[in-house]
């Protein structure tokens, strides 16, 4: 077919296509419907403080924002900055106070033996309980305690009540297990029934 004939055929086909659109032979594509979003119960808008609630249509500005719970951060304790002499004074005072209570407990408890030598304290009970070991650790400025019930712990000397809001001369030193903020006195009270806050003979 000649090139001119091919051009005529093409023009005729194009005109036919236009006429068919005008007469409605070809339908225009319909717009897609909007996607319906699911309703979120208890949704909170952080910018306007408005909510939706189950059973309601839309957002109502009169609704109160859902209550936000904020965890209170734990107090992070750090060991006191003390000299070697201060460490030994605090550790020896604690060990002596503990020994006095243990000697009193030993008089009323069967199958109990207390031995203290070279900074190491052994508290032996019967086979049903086992042996507690408490010893000084001067290189770390700590006191270590091994319990047959709760295992080993390392206690640092921490000062309580030395903040600006506290009264003067009310600071108290405690041997603290930094992993859970429990004191050695807490463990002795819970596991052995020894309360170091009490004077010897007041039980």
C-alpha positions as CSV (number, residue, x, y, z in Angstrom):
1,X,0.0,0.0,0.0
2,X,1.3,3.5,-0.9
3,X,2.5,5.8,1.8
4,X,-0.2,8.3,1.2
5,X,-2.9,5.7,1.5
6,X,-1.5,4.6,4.8
7,X,-1.6,8.2,6.1
8,X,-5.2,8.5,5.1
9,X,-6.2,5.3,6.9
10,X,-4.4,6.5,10.0
11,X,-6.3,9.8,10.0
12,X,-9.6,8.1,9.5
13,X,-8.9,5.7,12.4
14,X,-8.1,8.7,14.7
15,X,-11.3,10.5,13.7
16,X,-13.3,7.3,14.4
17,X,-11.8,7.1,17.9
18,X,-12.7,10.7,18.7
19,X,-16.3,10.2,17.5
20,X,-16.6,7.0,19.5
21,X,-15.6,8.9,22.7
22,X,-18.1,11.7,22.0
23,X,-20.9,9.2,21.5
24,X,-20.1,7.3,24.7
25,X,-18.9,4.0,23.2
26,X,-15.9,4.1,25.5
27,X,-16.7,4.9,29.2
28,X,-14.4,7.1,31.2
29,X,-12.7,5.4,34.1
30,X,-14.5,6.0,37.3
31,X,-12.6,7.6,40.2
32,X,-11.7,5.1,42.8
33,X,-13.5,5.4,46.1
34,X,-11.5,6.7,49.1
35,X,-10.1,3.9,51.3
36,X,-12.0,3.8,54.6
37,X,-9.6,3.9,57.6
38,X,-10.5,1.7,60.6
39,X,-11.6,3.6,63.7
40,X,-8.9,3.5,66.5
41,X,-10.4,3.1,69.9
42,X,-8.7,5.4,72.5
43,X,-6.6,7.3,69.9
44,X,-4.9,10.3,71.3
45,X,-3.8,13.3,69.3
46,X,-0.5,14.6,70.7
47,X,-0.9,18.0,69.0
48,X,-4.4,18.9,70.0
49,X,-5.1,16.6,73.0
50,X,-8.3,15.2,71.5
51,X,-9.5,11.6,71.4
52,X,-11.9,9.2,69.8
53,X,-13.8,6.7,72.0
54,X,-15.4,3.4,71.1
55,X,-19.1,3.9,70.0
56,X,-18.5,7.5,68.8
57,X,-18.2,8.8,65.3
58,X,-15.3,11.1,64.6
59,X,-13.1,13.1,66.9
60,X,-14.7,15.1,69.7
61,X,-12.7,17.9,71.2
62,X,-14.5,17.6,74.5
63,X,-12.9,14.2,75.2
64,X,-10.1,14.2,77.7
65,X,-6.8,12.8,76.6
66,X,-6.0,9.3,77.9
67,X,-3.9,9.3,81.1
68,X,-0.2,9.1,80.5
69,X,1.9,7.1,82.9
70,X,5.5,8.1,83.4
71,X,7.8,5.8,85.3
72,X,9.8,7.4,88.1
73,X,13.5,6.9,87.4
74,X,15.3,5.1,90.1
75,X,17.9,6.9,92.2
76,X,21.3,6.0,91.0
77,X,23.7,5.7,93.9
78,X,27.5,6.0,93.7
79,X,30.2,4.9,96.1
80,X,31.5,7.6,98.4
81,X,34.9,9.1,97.7
82,X,36.9,8.1,100.8
83,X,40.5,7.5,101.6
84,X,42.0,4.2,102.5
85,X,42.0,5.2,106.2
86,X,38.3,6.2,106.0
87,X,37.5,2.9,104.3
88,X,39.2,0.8,107.0
89,X,37.5,2.9,109.8
90,X,34.0,2.4,108.3
91,X,34.5,-1.3,107.4
92,X,36.0,-2.2,110.8
93,X,33.2,-0.3,112.7
94,X,30.7,-2.3,110.7
95,X,32.4,-5.6,111.2
96,X,32.7,-5.0,115.0
97,X,29.0,-4.1,115.2
98,X,28.0,-7.2,113.3
99,X,30.3,-9.4,115.5
100,X,28.6,-8.1,118.6
101,X,25.2,-9.0,117.3
102,X,26.4,-12.4,116.0
103,X,27.9,-13.3,119.4
104,X,24.6,-12.5,121.0
105,X,22.7,-14.6,118.4
106,X,25.2,-17.4,118.9
107,X,24.3,-17.8,122.6
108,X,20.7,-18.6,121.7
109,X,21.1,-20.5,118.4
110,X,22.1,-24.1,118.1
111,X,24.5,-25.3,115.4
112,X,26.0,-21.8,115.0
113,X,29.7,-20.9,115.1
114,X,31.3,-17.5,114.5
115,X,34.9,-17.0,113.6
116,X,36.6,-13.7,112.6
117,X,40.2,-13.5,111.5
118,X,42.3,-11.2,109.2
119,X,39.2,-9.4,108.0
120,X,37.3,-12.5,107.1
121,X,34.1,-13.4,109.1
122,X,32.7,-16.9,108.9
123,X,29.2,-17.6,110.2
124,X,28.6,-21.3,110.2
125,X,25.2,-22.8,110.7
126,X,24.1,-26.4,110.4
127,X,23.9,-28.3,107.1
128,X,20.4,-27.1,106.5
129,X,21.5,-23.5,106.2
130,X,25.2,-23.4,105.4
131,X,28.0,-20.8,105.9
132,X,27.9,-17.0,105.5
133,X,31.3,-15.4,104.6
134,X,31.8,-11.6,105.1
135,X,35.2,-10.1,104.2
136,X,36.8,-6.8,103.6
137,X,38.1,-6.0,100.1
138,X,40.5,-3.0,100.6
139,X,41.7,-2.8,96.9
140,X,38.0,-2.1,95.9
141,X,37.0,-0.4,99.1
142,X,34.2,-2.9,99.4
143,X,32.8,-5.5,101.8
144,X,31.9,-8.8,100.1
145,X,29.2,-11.1,101.5
146,X,28.5,-14.7,100.4
147,X,25.1,-16.0,101.4
148,X,24.0,-19.7,101.2
149,X,20.5,-18.4,100.5
150,X,21.0,-15.5,98.1
151,X,24.5,-15.9,96.8
152,X,27.5,-13.5,96.6
153,X,27.2,-9.7,96.7
154,X,29.6,-6.8,96.7
155,X,28.8,-3.8,98.9
156,X,30.1,-0.3,98.4
157,X,30.2,2.4,101.1
158,X,27.5,5.0,100.1
159,X,26.6,8.2,101.9
160,X,22.8,8.8,102.5
161,X,21.4,12.2,103.3
162,X,24.2,14.5,102.1
163,X,22.1,16.6,99.7
164,X,21.6,20.3,99.8
165,X,18.0,19.8,101.1
166,X,19.2,17.7,104.1
167,X,20.0,19.0,107.5
168,X,23.6,19.4,108.4
169,X,25.4,16.5,110.1
170,X,22.6,14.0,109.2
171,X,24.5,12.0,106.6
172,X,24.7,8.3,107.2
173,X,27.0,5.8,105.7
174,X,25.7,2.4,104.5
175,X,27.1,-0.6,102.8
176,X,25.0,-0.8,99.6
177,X,24.7,-3.4,96.8
178,X,24.5,-1.1,93.8
179,X,22.6,-3.5,91.6
180,X,19.4,-3.3,93.5
181,X,20.1,-0.6,96.1
182,X,19.7,-3.0,99.0
183,X,22.0,-2.6,102.1
184,X,23.9,-5.3,103.8
185,X,21.8,-4.5,106.9
186,X,18.7,-5.4,104.9
187,X,20.1,-8.8,104.0
188,X,21.2,-9.6,107.6
189,X,17.8,-8.6,108.9
190,X,15.9,-10.6,106.3
191,X,18.0,-13.8,106.4
192,X,19.5,-13.9,109.9
193,X,17.0,-11.8,111.9
194,X,19.8,-9.4,113.0
195,X,18.8,-5.7,113.2
196,X,21.9,-3.6,113.3
197,X,19.9,-0.6,114.2
198,X,19.2,-2.1,117.6
199,X,21.6,-2.1,120.5
200,X,23.0,-5.4,121.6
201,X,20.8,-6.9,124.4
202,X,17.6,-5.2,123.2
203,X,16.2,-8.3,121.4
